[in-house]
Amino acid sequence: MQTVFKTDKEFEEFKTWTLGILHDNNIKDLCVTFTKKDGTNRDMRCTLCEGRIPPDKHPKTEGTGGSDSGSAVRVFDTEKQEWRSFRWDSVTKVSFNL
């Protein structure tokens, strides 16, 4: 996949913006579309808003929810009710409602 970002700075700004909306309680139905390693596309409804994550699914240790390794980010899949991750360079679309 070819990136749409012209510079590393633009890519970093996109990551910062996306993490911000993942944490924003006013954002509804956030959907990240990305290409999986097997080449298929996936739409994942996800969040990092603590209030939308069931208490029994909260990270056991501080800082593990939404961890950003640089190449991937861990998020809570609101449909599967489990933690999942996606690679930043595989994201093709981010959509949401206010």
Disulfide bonds with the S-S distance in Angstrom:
none
